[in-house]
Amino acid sequence: MTKQIDARALVARLNREGAALQEREIVAPLLLGGKIRTRHNGLVYQFKPKGNFTGWGRFHPLNEREAEVLGEALPWQRAAYLELFPALRVILLWPFSGSVGGREPPSANSDKNRLSKAGVWLALPFNESDAQQRFGLSGTELVPIFLCDPLGGAQAFERIVARVDGKTLWFDSPDVLADPIHAEWLREAAAQSELTEKFLPGLAGSERLALIFWQIHQLEVQESAIQPHLPTAQNQTTSRRSQREQQIWLRQQAEHNRLEQQLQHALAKADATLHSYSETLNPDGTSGHLVVEWSEQGQTYRYRSVIDRNLAVVSSGICLSGRDQDFDLTSLVNVMTNSEAD
């Protein structure tokens, strides 16, 4: 005989659980415009945070539907959360900027634009069979990795550990088992104007495939920049939206090129070379600092420095006795050169 459920007792229990949850602090990842979810005593709750926030945060429930942002989660809190999920090693390629295939410009009023502001990078599984067997992922298809942090090691061709939370993959950390020479060589090869014919010995098949994906992506970006975006809409409203999206995308590409040229010029004045740069995100989803990878002319050792958009140093990556912000990118290189000469 099936036991009948006491509806009043169930409602009373839900009320008690909800009240108890409002006394707790929730640690969770949050995408711009998204919601946070948590499980408490077998029940799943969903909250809409008040205010703009993107990243790993600490939240306090105000009621059964809303939560306030207390601040950013501490590193150990983020690590404890991620350890609950299985790990998957992937190779980061480039920040999300429209579509997985790179054939569409981003939309200002769609999930594409929201993802581009959520630290999303596209990546390729490092071990194809592992990705397929454990998670049903194809080893030859790009997957989005959420909340990638350039300050935490996210950059092109870096092998990182992602945590698989259902269909969502969160950035965890660089893979300490990876050979850093591989990522450096791939970034160098990707910067060359001609296609690479000889690969670095020891590269995995997925690393070679990652370079091919990069080269195809660059060709698609160049093609999109010189060819008009043909509207596929069935009405004038969609056509105008497509043109507006194309204009936004072209402005983003122009800003990217301007910033890259500015960095190259600043480093060239000190006889240094730009290898790559990545943008960080502020908690409110706006663009933050730049993480610049550079080297002195003729040297193989690379530095990673954090600068603002005015090229003032935020963190040099070396000891400057707490005076990092007294330097810009060019003067930082001069300091390094003079110190080595002494």
C-alpha positions as CSV (number, residue, x, y, z in Angstrom):
1,M,0.0,0.0,0.0
2,T,1.4,3.4,-1.0
3,K,2.0,5.7,1.9
4,Q,0.2,9.0,1.5
5,I,2.3,12.2,1.6
6,D,1.4,14.7,4.3
7,A,1.2,17.9,2.3
8,R,1.2,20.1,5.4
9,A,4.3,18.4,6.7
10,L,6.0,18.7,3.3
11,V,5.2,22.5,3.2
12,A,6.5,22.9,6.7
13,R,9.7,21.1,5.9
14,L,10.2,23.3,2.8
15,N,9.7,26.4,4.9
16,R,12.2,25.3,7.5
17,E,14.8,24.4,4.8
18,G,14.3,27.7,3.1
19,A,14.7,29.6,6.3
20,A,17.8,27.7,7.2
21,L,19.3,28.4,3.8
22,Q,18.9,32.1,4.4
23,E,21.4,31.8,7.2
24,R,24.1,30.3,5.0
25,E,26.6,31.7,2.6
26,I,26.7,30.3,-0.9
27,V,29.8,29.9,-3.0
28,A,29.1,29.6,-6.7
29,P,30.2,30.6,-10.2
30,L,28.0,33.2,-11.9
31,L,27.9,34.3,-15.5
32,L,26.8,37.8,-16.5
33,G,23.0,38.0,-16.3
34,G,22.8,34.4,-15.0
35,K,21.5,32.8,-11.8
36,I,23.1,30.7,-9.1
37,R,21.9,27.3,-8.0
38,T,22.7,25.4,-4.8
39,R,21.6,22.1,-3.3
40,H,20.6,22.0,0.4
41,N,19.5,18.7,2.1
42,G,18.6,17.2,-1.3
43,L,16.6,20.2,-2.5
44,V,17.8,22.4,-5.4
45,Y,17.3,26.2,-5.0
46,Q,17.9,28.9,-7.7
47,F,18.5,32.6,-6.9
48,K,18.8,35.7,-9.0
49,P,21.6,37.9,-7.7
50,K,21.0,41.6,-7.1
51,G,23.5,43.7,-9.1
52,N,26.0,42.9,-11.8
53,F,28.6,40.3,-11.0
54,T,30.6,37.8,-13.1
55,G,32.9,35.2,-11.7
56,W,33.3,33.1,-8.5
57,G,31.3,34.8,-5.8
58,R,30.0,34.6,-2.3
59,F,26.2,35.1,-2.0
60,H,23.7,35.4,0.8
61,P,20.0,34.5,0.1
62,L,17.6,37.3,0.8
63,N,14.5,35.2,0.2
64,E,13.6,32.2,-1.8
65,R,14.3,33.9,-5.1
66,E,17.0,36.6,-4.6
67,A,20.5,36.7,-3.2
68,E,22.9,39.6,-2.5
69,V,26.5,39.5,-3.6
70,L,28.9,39.5,-0.7
71,G,32.1,39.6,-2.8
72,E,34.5,37.4,-4.7
73,A,35.1,33.9,-3.5
74,L,38.4,33.2,-1.8
75,P,40.9,30.9,-3.8
76,W,40.4,28.0,-1.4
77,Q,36.6,28.3,-1.6
78,R,36.8,28.2,-5.4
79,A,39.2,25.2,-5.3
80,A,36.9,23.3,-2.9
81,Y,33.9,23.9,-5.2
82,L,35.8,22.7,-8.3
83,E,37.2,19.6,-6.6
84,L,33.6,18.2,-6.4
85,F,33.7,17.7,-10.2
86,P,35.8,15.4,-12.5
87,A,38.7,16.9,-14.3
88,L,39.3,17.0,-18.0
89,R,42.5,18.3,-19.6
90,V,42.0,20.6,-22.6
91,I,44.0,22.9,-24.8
92,L,42.8,26.5,-24.8
93,L,42.6,28.2,-28.2
94,W,41.0,31.7,-28.2
95,P,38.3,33.7,-26.3
96,F,34.8,33.2,-27.5
97,S,33.7,36.0,-29.9
98,G,30.6,34.9,-31.8
99,S,30.3,31.3,-32.7
100,V,32.2,28.1,-32.2
101,G,33.2,27.9,-35.9
102,G,34.2,31.6,-35.9
103,R,31.8,32.3,-38.8
104,E,29.4,34.7,-37.1
105,P,29.9,38.1,-35.5
106,P,28.6,38.5,-31.9
107,S,25.2,39.8,-31.2
108,A,24.7,42.7,-28.8
109,N,21.3,41.3,-27.7
110,S,21.9,37.5,-27.5
111,D,23.6,34.8,-25.5
112,K,26.7,35.2,-27.8
113,N,27.5,38.6,-26.4
114,R,26.9,37.4,-22.8
115,L,29.2,34.5,-23.3
116,S,31.9,36.8,-24.7
117,K,31.8,38.7,-21.5
118,A,31.9,35.6,-19.3
119,G,35.6,34.7,-19.7
120,V,34.6,31.9,-22.2
121,W,37.4,30.4,-24.2
122,L,37.1,27.7,-26.8
123,A,39.2,24.6,-26.3
124,L,40.1,21.2,-27.7
125,P,40.2,18.1,-25.5
126,F,43.8,17.0,-25.0
127,N,43.0,13.2,-24.8
128,E,40.3,12.4,-27.4
129,S,39.5,8.9,-26.0
130,D,39.3,10.1,-22.4
131,A,36.9,12.9,-23.4
132,Q,34.7,10.5,-25.4
133,Q,34.6,7.7,-22.9
134,R,34.0,9.7,-19.7
135,F,32.0,12.7,-21.0
136,G,30.8,11.8,-24.5
137,L,32.7,14.7,-26.0
138,S,34.3,14.6,-29.4
139,G,38.0,15.0,-29.4
140,T,37.8,16.9,-32.7
141,E,35.2,19.5,-31.7
142,L,35.8,22.7,-29.8
143,V,34.1,23.1,-26.4
144,P,33.5,26.3,-24.4
145,I,35.4,26.7,-21.1
146,F,33.8,29.1,-18.7
147,L,35.3,31.7,-16.4
148,C,38.8,31.4,-17.8
149,D,41.2,33.7,-15.9
150,P,44.3,35.1,-17.7
151,L,45.7,36.0,-14.3
152,G,45.4,32.3,-13.4
153,G,47.2,31.1,-16.5
154,A,44.6,31.1,-19.3
155,Q,46.2,31.9,-22.6
156,A,46.3,30.5,-26.1
157,F,47.5,26.9,-26.5
158,E,47.9,26.5,-22.7
159,R,47.0,23.0,-21.5
160,I,44.7,23.5,-18.5
161,V,42.5,21.4,-16.2
162,A,38.7,22.0,-16.7
163,R,36.1,20.7,-14.3
164,V,33.0,19.0,-15.9
165,D,29.8,20.1,-14.2
166,G,27.2,18.4,-16.4
167,K,27.3,20.1,-19.7
168,T,29.3,23.1,-18.4
169,L,33.1,23.1,-18.2
170,W,34.7,25.5,-15.7
171,F,38.3,26.7,-15.8
172,D,40.3,25.3,-12.9
173,S,44.0,25.8,-13.4
174,P,47.0,25.3,-15.7
175,D,47.9,21.6,-16.0
176,V,51.1,21.1,-14.0
177,L,51.9,18.0,-16.0
178,A,52.1,19.9,-19.3
179,D,55.4,20.8,-20.9
180,P,55.4,24.6,-21.1
181,I,57.7,24.5,-24.1
182,H,54.8,23.0,-26.1
183,A,52.5,26.0,-25.5
184,E,55.3,28.5,-26.2
185,W,56.2,26.8,-29.5
186,L,52.6,26.7,-30.6
187,R,52.1,30.4,-29.8
188,E,55.2,31.2,-31.8
189,A,54.0,29.0,-34.8
190,A,50.6,30.6,-34.7
191,A,52.2,34.1,-34.9
192,Q,54.0,33.2,-38.2
193,S,52.4,34.4,-41.4
194,E,53.2,31.1,-43.2
195,L,51.8,27.7,-42.4
196,T,54.0,25.4,-40.3
197,E,55.5,22.4,-42.1
198,K,57.6,21.0,-39.3
199,F,56.2,20.4,-35.9
200,L,58.1,20.4,-32.6
201,P,59.1,16.8,-31.7
202,G,56.9,15.4,-28.9
203,L,53.8,17.4,-29.7
204,A,50.6,15.4,-29.1
205,G,48.1,14.9,-31.9
206,S,45.7,17.1,-30.2
207,E,48.3,19.9,-29.9
208,R,49.0,19.7,-33.7
209,L,45.2,19.7,-34.3
210,A,44.9,22.8,-32.1
211,L,47.4,24.7,-34.3
212,I,45.4,23.7,-37.4
213,F,42.2,24.9,-35.8
214,W,43.9,28.2,-35.0
215,Q,45.1,28.7,-38.5
216,I,41.6,28.0,-39.9
217,H,40.1,30.5,-37.4
218,Q,42.5,33.2,-38.5
219,L,41.6,32.7,-42.1
220,E,37.9,32.9,-41.2
221,V,38.5,36.1,-39.3
222,Q,40.3,37.7,-42.2
223,E,37.6,36.6,-44.6
224,S,34.8,38.0,-42.4
225,A,36.7,41.3,-42.2
226,I,36.9,41.8,-46.0
227,Q,33.6,40.4,-47.1
228,P,30.2,41.9,-46.4
229,H,28.0,39.9,-44.0
230,L,25.2,38.6,-46.2
231,P,21.9,38.7,-44.4
232,T,20.0,35.4,-44.3
233,A,16.9,36.9,-42.6
234,Q,13.4,36.7,-44.1
235,N,12.5,40.2,-43.2
236,Q,14.0,43.7,-42.9
237,T,14.2,43.7,-39.2
238,T,16.5,40.7,-39.1
239,S,18.5,42.2,-41.9
240,R,19.1,45.4,-40.0
241,R,20.1,43.4,-36.9
242,S,22.6,41.4,-38.9
243,Q,24.2,44.6,-40.2
244,R,24.3,46.0,-36.7
245,E,26.0,42.8,-35.4
246,Q,28.5,43.0,-38.3
247,Q,29.4,46.6,-37.4
248,I,29.8,45.7,-33.7
249,W,32.0,42.8,-34.7
250,L,34.2,45.0,-37.0
251,R,34.6,47.6,-34.2
252,Q,35.8,44.8,-31.9
253,Q,38.3,43.6,-34.4
254,A,39.5,47.1,-35.0
255,E,40.0,47.7,-31.3
256,H,41.8,44.4,-31.0
257,N,44.2,45.3,-33.8
258,R,44.7,48.8,-32.4
259,L,45.6,47.4,-28.9
260,E,47.9,44.8,-30.4
261,Q,49.8,47.5,-32.4
262,Q,50.0,49.7,-29.3
263,L,51.6,46.9,-27.3
264,Q,54.0,46.0,-30.1
265,H,55.0,49.6,-30.4
266,A,55.6,50.1,-26.7
267,L,57.7,47.0,-26.4
268,A,59.6,47.7,-29.7
269,K,60.8,51.0,-28.2
270,A,62.6,49.0,-25.6
271,D,63.8,46.4,-28.1
272,A,61.4,43.7,-26.8
273,T,58.9,41.4,-28.5
274,L,55.2,40.9,-27.9
275,H,54.2,37.3,-27.9
276,S,50.6,37.4,-26.8
277,Y,48.1,39.2,-24.6
278,S,44.8,38.4,-22.9
279,E,42.1,40.5,-21.3
280,T,40.8,40.0,-17.8
281,L,37.2,40.7,-16.7
282,N,36.1,42.8,-13.8
283,P,33.4,41.3,-11.5
284,D,30.8,43.5,-13.2
285,G,31.6,42.0,-16.6
286,T,33.5,44.9,-18.0
287,S,37.0,44.6,-19.5
288,G,39.8,44.7,-16.9
289,H,43.5,44.6,-17.2
290,L,45.8,43.1,-19.8
291,V,48.1,40.1,-19.2
292,V,51.0,40.6,-21.6
293,E,53.6,37.9,-22.5
294,W,56.8,39.4,-23.8
295,S,60.5,38.7,-24.1
296,E,63.7,40.7,-24.5
297,Q,65.2,40.8,-28.0
298,G,67.2,37.7,-28.7
299,Q,66.2,36.0,-25.4
300,T,64.0,32.9,-25.0
301,Y,62.8,33.6,-21.4
302,R,59.3,35.1,-21.4
303,Y,57.8,37.5,-18.8
304,R,54.1,37.9,-18.0
305,S,53.1,41.3,-16.8
306,V,49.7,42.8,-15.9
307,I,49.1,46.3,-17.2
308,D,46.1,48.6,-17.5
309,R,44.8,50.0,-20.8
310,N,47.0,53.0,-20.5
311,L,50.0,50.6,-20.5
312,A,50.7,51.4,-16.8
313,V,52.1,48.4,-14.9
314,V,49.8,46.8,-12.4
315,S,51.9,43.7,-11.6
316,S,55.3,43.3,-13.3
317,G,55.9,39.6,-12.6
318,I,59.2,40.6,-11.0
319,C,60.2,42.3,-7.8
320,L,60.1,46.1,-8.1
321,S,59.9,46.7,-4.3
322,G,56.2,47.6,-4.4
323,R,56.7,50.2,-7.1
324,D,55.1,48.4,-10.0
325,Q,52.6,51.2,-10.7
326,D,55.5,53.7,-11.2
327,F,56.4,52.0,-14.5
328,D,54.8,51.7,-17.9
329,L,55.4,48.8,-20.2
330,T,58.4,50.4,-22.0
331,S,60.1,51.4,-18.8
332,L,59.6,48.0,-17.3
333,V,61.6,46.4,-20.2
334,N,64.3,49.0,-19.7
335,V,64.5,48.1,-16.0
336,M,64.9,44.4,-16.9
337,T,67.6,45.1,-19.5
338,N,69.6,47.4,-17.2
339,S,69.4,45.0,-14.2
340,E,70.8,42.1,-16.3
341,A,73.6,44.4,-17.7
342,D,74.6,45.2,-14.1
